Amino acid sequence: MADHHSLDWRGETPVSTRFDDPYFSLENGLDETRHVFLQGNGLPDRFCGGFQIAELGFGTGLNLLAALQLWRQTGITGQLRFTTFEAFPLSAPDMTRAQAAFDDVAEIASELAPHWGKNTFEIADLWFEMVEGDARETLPQWQGKADAWFLDGFSPAKNPELWSPELMAEVGAHMAPGASAATYTAAGHVRRGLVAAGLEVTRLPGYGRKRHMTRAIKPA
């Protein structure tokens, strides 16, 4: 396991000391996740057994909790597959503390808490893997194809490595036909990178104080 990411806390919101950026919206991180990554990827309407989510930036695990909650609410049979790429994983206690701010996912957070710190685990309706390391090196080695991407690195201004044209090209290459990607940022260079990757890019209303977000679709 890599060295754990060090944090400052603003109330119960964790802030990365490495990137000087909060892990989720100071307004409501769970609502932001639902707006950007779930609605932004057309979920739950596109869910089906074995649906593969891939993510850049696992952070506190909040996106996983929200996705699994929606999966269960939808009543889909089979497993949700969730692969996340994370260079600087949080410690299990920090993840648990951050997730405790969201009562709405408390039951799922409690269920998954014993698994934090594992690179892979499986329960009845979830197959999970965390690929540790620099995604610029690890994503090209991944054999999977995502149905939906959560592009959730720290802000492009503070974490440019996770938003390079080369990495966006790898995201596009690891998408199934008709797959989607969503991110909270509408930065022009990120959008251009996604277009260059062969994706159809749309700017959508953002969450909270963010005016816009981005959705990208791989042509079927």
N, C-alpha and C positions, 0 to 999 in steps of 0.2 A: 504494500500500500504506500502510495506517495505521501510526502509530508502534507499534513492537513493545512488548509487555508486558514490564515489568521483573520480575525474579525474584530470590528468595533460594533457596538450596538446602539441604535437610536430607538430607545424604548425597547420593543421586541422585534424591531427590524434589523437584520444583520447587514453590515456594510463591509465590503471587501477592503482590507487595508492595502492589498496589492494593487487593486484597480480604482480605489476610492469611489466606489459605486455601490448602491444598495442592491441586494439580491432580488428584491421585488418592489413594486410600487409602494411608496409611503402612504398612498391613499387607501388602496385595498388590493393586496397582491393576488388574492384568490379571484376577485372579480376581473383583474387584469388578465390573469391566465385564461379564464373562461372566454373573455372577449377576444384576445389575440390568438391564442393557440387552439382553442376548441372551436369557437365560431369561425375563426379565420381559416381553419382547415375544413370547414363544412361538416363538423361533427356535432351530433352523433349520426347524421343521416348517412354517412359513408361507412360507418362501422360494419364489419362482417367478421366472421370467425377467422382468427389468425391475422387480423389487421396489424400491420407493422408501423409503429411510430418510431422515428429516430429523432435525436435531439442533440444540439450543440449546446452544452452548458447545463449540467444537472443541478448545480446549486443546492438549494434546500430540499429538492425533491417535490416541491409543491406542484409542478406540472404533472408529475406522475400521479400524485394523489387525486388531482382534479380529473385527470383522464380516466383513471380506474373508477372513480365515483360515477362519472357519466356513463361509462361502459356498463356498470352494474345497474344503473337506473334505466338503461335502455333495454336490458334483458337479453343482450346478445349471448348466444351460446359459444362455447369455445374459449380460447385464450386470447387476450390482448398481448401483443409482443411489443416490448419497449426497450430500445437500445439507446443508451446515452453516452456521449463522448465528453469526458471531463478531465482537465489537466490538473486541477487543484481541488480534490474532493474535501468536503467538510467532514469533521468528526461526527460520529453518531450523536453525542450529546448536543452539539451545535444544531444539527438537523432537527433533533427532537424539540429543542427550545424554539427554533424558528417556526416549526409547524404548529406548535401549541397556540400560536396567535390566531389560528383559524378553527373555530369550534365546528364549523360545518363539515370539516373533513377529519374530525378528531377520531372517529371510529376506525377509519382506514389508516390513519397515521399510527394509531396504537397497534393495529394488526401487522403493519409492515415494520415497525420499529425494531423488532429483533433481527431484521435482515440488513439493517444499515451497516455498512462496512464490508459487505460481501460484494464481489464483482458480478456474481450471478446468483439468482435464486428463482424458484418457481413455486407458485401456489395454483390452486384449481383454475383460476381465471386470469392469471398473469404469468408471463415469462419475461424476466428482467435480466439485462446485462449492462454493466458499466464498463466502457472501454477507457482505461486510464491512459493519460499521456497527451501530447500535443496532437490535436485533431489533424493538423497538416500532415502528420506522419501516420496516424492510426486510421483515419477514414479511408485513404486509398487502399488499405489492406482489408477493409471490411467487405465481406462477401454478400451482404444483404442489400435489399432494395426496399426503401420505405414507401408506404402509402401516404404518410404525412410526416413532414419535418417540422419540428419546433426549433427555430433559430433563436436561441435565447442566451447568447453570450453577453458579456458586459458591453456597454455602449461602444459603438464603433470608434468614437474618439479616444476612448480609454483602453480598448482591447482590440486594436486593428487586426491582430493576427487571426481572429475568428471570423473576419468579414472580407478577407482578401478575394480577388477575382479567382485565384487558383482554388481556394477552398469552396467558393460558391460553385465552381465547375465540378468539384467532387460531389457536392450536394446533389447537383443535377444528374450526375452520372449514377448516383445511388438512389434514384427515384424510379418507381414502377411507372409504366405508361398511365397517364391520368392522375398521377399523384400530385399532392399539393405541398407547399411549404408556406409557413407564416412566420412573421416576425414583427415585433413592436416598432422597429425602426423603419423610417422612410428615407434614410440617407441616400443621396443620389448615387454614390459610388457602389453601395450595396445593391441597389436596384439595377444598375448597369451590369454588375457582375452576374446577377441572376439572369438578365436578358442574354448576356453573352454565353451563359450556360445552356441556352436553348429553351428557356422557360418563358411562359406568357405571364407578364408581371402587371399587377393591378395595385393601385394605391387605394386604401380603404380608410374610413374614419378610425382614428386611434382611440385609446382608452384614456379617460381622465384628461390631463393637461396636454397629452400628446395629440396633436391635430390629426396625424396620419399614421398608418401602419402599412405593411406590405404583404400581399399574397402572391405566390407564384405557382403556376400550374405547368406540369409537363404534358405536352400534347400526347393524346392516346395513340 
